[in-house]
Each structure stands twice: as structure tokens, then as C-alpha cells.
Amino acid sequence: MPIAPATSAPLGETLEALHRDAVARPSAGRVADYIPALATVDASRCGIAVASLEGEVVTVGHAETGFSIQSISKVFSLVLSLQRLSDGLWSRVGMEPSGQPFNSIVQLEWEHGIPRNPFINAGAIVVADTLVSHFSASRPAFLSFLRKLSGNQRLMVNDDVLASESRNGSRNAALAHLMKSFGNIEDKVERVLDHYFFQCSVDMSCADLARSLLFLANRGTQPHSGETICSRRDAHRVNAILSTSGMYDQSGQFAFSVGLPAKSGVGGGIIAIVPGYGVIAAWSPPLNAHGNSTTALWMITRLAGQLGLSIY
Ligand code: DON
């Protein structure tokens, strides 16, 4: 059921005011530099887009500028994997919050190589393994999926970020090898990591992201094309795990203060799904200690409060 935003101001005006306030705030946070190519981004970039199920896309600031989607890619790879594996995935990756940083390795040893959820790096690497095993060419298949969902045929991987990720991927390699030792990675670790680094290195704008993910706000169906991307049950499940784990160990606080399924990436993007209404995508590169963009978080928190968007 569509929700009615609880403000009479047109959305464009609301977003303009929000963006003005966001860029006027004292800067907080640090741009990710453990992937060196990410540190070259202009830290003052800031944009927000809202796409509605009715087909409206409102953009403000740098909302049409492409940036590294990083962990936001994990939402798309999960959905693509569910298209092929359905329930088969859930014996290899869990659905619980990890309570650990996104790239932590300690829990994996205790839990026999089964990652807590598909949004921490270990879980996304298992999902990447399923894509490598089920597609003859998983990287082009992933890019085509994003192009179809966004309607933007120009989406590309950022080669500098990809090379930088591959050169500095020791921790992800450690996660993959540990899971391989438990039998939870089927393909060659190198091929799985190649796919994982590729998906993280795609550039998309806030507008691209908001448009692409509308199906999660619409029980699995893209509203503009009418195409079913995932079942209603899987849309429910993806949103549920986004709510509990999409913002890593800040997910509880995000549920408390915002109340929407959401996913962040260390490129500074955050997407939030508003079931029955649309998708918010915000971008600002500096991150807090959890790896979540400070200003994107601020903008989404404030917008959700102003419009009364919480699902709870
Ligand atoms: O594997 C990594 O560490 C990065 N490619 C993605 C991490 C990420 O975006 C975590 N999100 N906040």
C-alpha cells in the first residue's frame, strides 16, 4: 500500500533544503583509504535521490555523479544469486546480524566457515562464489543485471578501483581461503575474488541506485517495466536482512532512528528502501567508524523523520 509522506512541501523543495543543511554541517568522518583508489575521491561531493514507485526521480546535489558502490553491490548480487539458487543459498550463509565489523574474520572460525549474513564481506564472497558457479561469465552477467535494473546502459566498472581492490585484498582473500577450508567455497578462490572485487568496483549514481532498487519497495517487481526481479517472499527476506544487517554493527541504531531496510558502502553511498513508496539513495564519501557515510546517514535519518517513513 503506498504511503503518503507526512509533509505538504513538494519533495524537490524538501530535498533541496535537506542538502543545503547537509553541506553546511561541519565535516565529520574519513574517506576510506584501505582501498587506496577510493581515497582519491573529492570528499565534498554530496547528493541525494529519491525514486518513487510512480516513476518520479528527484535528484539534488551530486546525485547524478557516479561513485564506487562497494558493498551496496551485495544487494544486487544477493538478488541475482537467489534467482538461480533460491533456498539453496541459506545453507551456506546465515541471516543473523554479526555484531562484528564488515570484514571481521574471527566469527568465521568459530562458526565453521558459514558467514552470519550475505552483507558482511564473508557472506558476499559466498554469494559471489554462487554467481561464479552458476554463470558462464559472472562479471558481464552482473553488469548487465545492473544496466537492466537502472535503465543506464553506460554503467561501467571503475578499473582503477578494481585494480586497487585486487592489490589490497588480503583480508578478503583470507576470508575466502578460510571458508574454502571449511568447504563453503566451491570455485577457485581467485575466480571468486575476481568477481567480488569487480562487483564492488562498479560506479553508479544515487539516481541509478534509487531507480534500480525500486523492485524491493514493490514486492519484487520493477514498477516501470512490470518485470518480476524476485519473488514477493525473497523481496521480504532481502528487506528483512537489510533491516538487521545492512548497516553492519550500526544496524540496530539505524532501525531505532530511521526504521528502513538499508545498505551502505565504503564509497560513501547509502540506499534505503521505503516499501510501498520508493527508494532513497544518498552519497557523501567521509565515513564513520562503522564504515557508514556520516552525511548520507544524516540526510536519510532526517528525511525519514520529516516524511514519517519508518516501517515500524
Ligand atoms: O571488500 C571490501 O572491503 C569493500 N570492497 C567493500 C566494503 C564495504 O563497502 C563495506 N561497507 N560499508
Residues whose N, C-alpha, C, O or C-beta is under 5 A from the ligand:
A	BS01	DON	Q70 S71 F102 N121 C200 S264 G265 V266 H290 G291
